[in-house]
Amino acid sequence: MTQYSDDRVQDRQPGREHEMQPRPDYMPRYPGSGRLDGRVALITGGDSGIGRATAVLFAREGAKVAILYLSEDRDAEETLEVLRDEGAEAMAISGDVGNKAFCRDAVAQVIEAWGRLDILVNNAAEQHGQKEVADISQHQLEATFRTNIFGQFYMVQAALPHLGEGAAIVSTTSVTAYRGEDLLIDYSASKGAILSFIRALAHKLAPRGIRVNGVAPGPIWTPLIPASFPPEKVESFGQSTPLGRPGQPNEVAPSVLFLSCADSSFMTGHVLHPDGGAAIAD
């Protein structure tokens, strides 16, 4: 069994994938089949973790891909290299999705480069473990919600003028939106807000032919984990799931692809659960 024992606790969110041991699995497992040929996708938090795996899978399926990231330049450059190895046109844009002006500018850069936007994947997130509710500071609470839900709202507002019939929005929520997590109360609350956002937005945009869905991952081995928890928590990460292990980013990306392509053309307002059975665990 793989030992998730990265003892180099990272000191900033959302973490750096190139420092992780073992490295997450992000490469697609199967050849592409052209499911996103001619499409343009924008993925927030696309430099690492689930965002990186999704970006590479989209590239393999024929999409042009823009990734947004906060400040992890090395991870972003590594991701761009892999996207281009897949034969995709790609760009990386650095900035904070919690800033509405940045979201508008990022979408404008995509439109300027490629003239269209078909898929928005709202994936960027941060989390901060706290043992006591009283220790969740005002700064932490506001930062968590600003990144996790304000950022998704701002990205949708920026993207909507460019999304036409057949477009798709996919938002990353979490198993914590359903089960809660005592070390991540503010994070769980923000992910619950995303769940409601998905459902309300799906109603709103259905008449325009724009589908809105989500994924609710369980414990996935991404940079957020060593950036959020002490070594002893990392070592046992994911072992309480019915499948007995954490998931890998490339085990989540296919759910995002399914919700982004015509395979899910009669689905909106739904959430898929790549969580190792965490949602049914006692």
C-alpha positions in Angstrom: 0.0 0.0 0.0 1.3 3.5 -0.9 2.4 5.4 2.2 1.1 9.0 2.2 3.7 10.2 4.6 4.8 13.5 3.1 6.3 15.1 6.2 7.1 18.4 4.5 4.1 20.4 5.7 3.6 23.2 3.2 3.2 26.6 4.6 0.8 28.2 2.1 -2.4 27.4 0.2 -3.3 25.9 -2.2 0.0 23.9 -2.0 2.7 22.9 -4.5 2.4 19.6 -6.4 6.1 19.5 -7.3 7.0 19.1 -3.6 4.7 16.2 -2.9 5.8 12.7 -2.2 4.4 10.6 -3.7 3.4 12.7 -6.6 -0.3 12.6 -7.5 -1.4 10.6 -10.5 -2.9 13.0 -13.1 -2.3 11.4 -16.5 -5.4 10.0 -18.3 -5.7 6.3 -18.4 -7.1 5.9 -21.9 -6.7 7.3 -25.4 -8.8 10.3 -26.3 -11.9 10.0 -28.5 -12.4 13.6 -29.6 -15.2 14.3 -27.2 -14.1 18.0 -26.8 -12.8 18.6 -30.4 -13.2 22.3 -31.2 -14.1 23.3 -27.6 -12.5 25.9 -25.4 -12.3 25.2 -21.7 -11.2 27.4 -18.7 -10.3 25.6 -15.5 -9.6 27.4 -12.3 -7.0 25.8 -10.0 -5.8 24.1 -13.1 -2.1 24.0 -12.3 -2.3 21.0 -9.9 -4.4 18.3 -8.3 -7.9 17.7 -9.8 -7.5 20.8 -12.0 -4.3 19.6 -13.6 -5.8 16.1 -14.2 -8.9 17.6 -15.7 -6.8 20.0 -17.9 -4.7 17.1 -19.3 -7.8 14.9 -20.0 -9.5 17.8 -21.7 -6.4 18.3 -23.9 -6.3 14.7 -24.8 -10.0 14.9 -25.8 -9.3 17.8 -28.2 -10.0 21.0 -26.2 -8.0 24.2 -26.1 -7.4 24.7 -22.4 -6.8 27.8 -20.2 -5.7 27.2 -16.7 -6.0 29.7 -13.9 -3.8 29.5 -10.9 -2.8 31.6 -7.9 1.0 31.8 -7.7 2.4 28.3 -8.2 4.4 29.1 -11.3 6.4 25.9 -11.4 3.3 23.7 -11.2 1.6 25.8 -13.9 4.6 25.5 -16.3 4.7 21.7 -15.8 1.0 21.5 -16.6 1.4 23.6 -19.7 4.2 21.4 -20.9 2.0 18.3 -20.5 -0.9 20.0 -22.2 1.2 20.8 -25.2 2.7 17.3 -25.3 -0.9 16.2 -25.7 -1.1 18.5 -28.8 -3.4 21.1 -27.3 -3.2 24.9 -27.5 -2.9 26.0 -23.9 -2.4 29.1 -21.7 -1.9 29.7 -18.0 -3.1 32.9 -16.2 -2.0 33.8 -12.7 -4.2 35.6 -10.3 -6.8 35.3 -7.5 -10.3 34.1 -8.4 -11.5 35.9 -5.3 -10.9 39.2 -7.2 -13.8 39.9 -9.6 -11.7 42.1 -11.8 -9.1 39.3 -12.3 -11.9 36.9 -13.3 -13.2 39.3 -16.0 -9.6 39.8 -17.3 -8.9 36.1 -17.4 -12.0 35.4 -19.5 -11.2 38.3 -21.7 -7.8 36.8 -22.4 -9.3 33.5 -23.4 -11.8 35.2 -25.7 -9.1 37.3 -27.3 -6.9 34.3 -27.9 -9.5 31.8 -29.1 -12.7 33.7 -29.8 -15.0 31.5 -27.7 -15.6 29.8 -24.4 -17.6 26.5 -24.1 -16.7 25.0 -20.7 -16.0 26.6 -17.3 -14.7 24.3 -14.6 -14.8 26.0 -11.2 -12.2 24.1 -9.2 -10.0 26.5 -7.3 -10.2 26.1 -3.5 -8.5 26.5 -0.2 -8.9 24.9 3.2 -7.4 25.3 6.6 -7.7 22.7 9.3 -8.7 23.9 12.8 -9.3 21.8 15.8 -11.5 24.3 17.6 -14.3 26.4 16.1 -13.1 29.4 18.2 -9.7 29.2 16.3 -11.3 30.0 12.9 -10.3 33.6 12.5 -12.3 36.2 10.7 -9.5 36.3 8.1 -9.6 32.6 7.5 -13.4 32.5 7.3 -13.5 35.3 4.7 -10.6 33.9 2.7 -12.1 30.4 2.5 -15.4 31.8 1.3 -13.9 34.3 -1.0 -11.9 31.7 -2.9 -14.3 28.8 -2.7 -17.7 30.4 -3.5 -17.1 34.0 -4.3 -14.5 32.9 -6.9 -17.0 30.6 -8.5 -19.7 33.3 -8.6 -17.3 35.8 -10.2 -16.1 33.3 -12.8 -19.6 32.5 -13.8 -20.5 36.2 -14.1 -17.4 36.8 -16.3 -18.0 33.8 -18.5 -21.8 34.0 -19.0 -21.7 36.6 -21.8 -19.6 34.2 -23.8 -21.4 30.9 -23.1 -23.9 29.8 -25.7 -26.3 26.9 -26.1 -24.5 23.7 -25.4 -22.0 25.2 -23.0 -21.3 23.5 -19.7 -20.3 24.7 -16.2 -18.9 22.2 -13.8 -18.2 23.1 -10.2 -16.1 21.2 -7.6 -17.9 20.8 -4.3 -16.9 18.1 -1.8 -18.1 15.2 0.2 -17.8 17.6 3.2 -20.9 19.4 1.8 -22.9 16.3 2.6 -21.1 14.8 5.6 -19.3 17.7 7.2 -15.8 17.5 8.6 -15.0 18.6 12.1 -11.5 19.9 11.2 -12.8 21.8 8.2 -16.0 23.6 9.4 -15.6 26.7 7.3 -14.5 24.7 4.2 -17.5 22.4 4.6 -19.8 25.3 4.8 -18.3 26.9 1.7 -18.7 23.6 -0.2 -22.3 23.4 0.9 -22.8 26.8 -0.6 -21.4 25.6 -3.8 -23.9 22.7 -3.9 -26.8 25.2 -3.6 -25.1 27.4 -6.2 -25.0 24.5 -8.7 -28.7 23.7 -8.2 -29.9 27.3 -8.4 -27.7 28.1 -11.4 -28.8 25.0 -13.2 -32.4 26.2 -13.0 -31.5 29.7 -14.1 -29.4 28.7 -17.1 -31.4 25.7 -18.4 -33.6 27.9 -20.7 -30.4 29.1 -22.4 -29.2 25.6 -23.0 -26.3 25.9 -20.6 -25.9 22.9 -18.3 -24.6 23.3 -14.7 -23.4 20.2 -12.8 -20.8 19.4 -10.1 -18.4 16.8 -8.7 -18.1 16.1 -5.0 -14.8 14.4 -4.4 -13.9 12.5 -1.3 -10.3 12.4 0.0 -8.1 13.0 -3.0 -4.3 13.2 -2.9 -3.7 16.8 -4.0 -1.5 19.7 -2.8 -4.3 20.9 -0.5 -3.6 17.9 1.8 0.0 18.6 2.9 -0.8 22.3 2.9 -3.7 21.8 5.3 -2.8 19.0 7.8 0.0 17.9 10.0 2.1 14.9 9.0 0.2 12.4 11.2 -3.1 13.4 9.6 -1.5 13.1 6.1 -0.2 9.6 6.9 -3.7 8.2 7.5 -5.3 10.3 4.8 -8.2 8.5 3.0 -7.8 5.2 4.8 -11.2 5.5 6.4 -13.0 5.3 3.1 -14.7 2.0 2.3 -12.1 1.5 -0.5 -9.4 2.0 2.1 -7.3 4.6 0.4 -7.3 8.2 -0.9 -8.3 8.8 -4.5 -6.0 10.2 -7.2 -6.8 13.3 -9.4 -7.1 11.2 -12.5 -9.9 9.3 -10.8 -11.9 12.5 -10.5 -11.2 14.1 -13.9 -13.3 11.6 -15.9 -16.4 12.7 -14.0 -15.6 16.3 -14.9 -15.2 15.3 -18.6 -18.5 13.4 -18.6 -20.3 16.5 -17.3 -18.6 18.8 -19.8 -19.3 16.8 -22.9 -22.3 15.7 -24.9 -22.3 12.3 -23.0 -24.3 14.1 -20.2 -26.5 16.2 -22.5 -29.6 15.4 -20.5 -28.1 16.2 -17.1 -28.2 19.5 -15.2 -28.2 20.3 -11.5 -26.6 17.0 -10.7 -23.5 16.1 -8.7 -21.2 13.1 -9.2 -19.4 11.5 -6.3 -15.9 10.1 -6.9 -15.2 9.6 -3.2 -14.2 6.0 -2.6 -17.5 5.4 -0.8 -16.9 8.2 1.7 -20.5 9.4 1.5 -21.8 6.0 2.7 -19.1 5.4 5.4 -20.2 5.4 9.1 
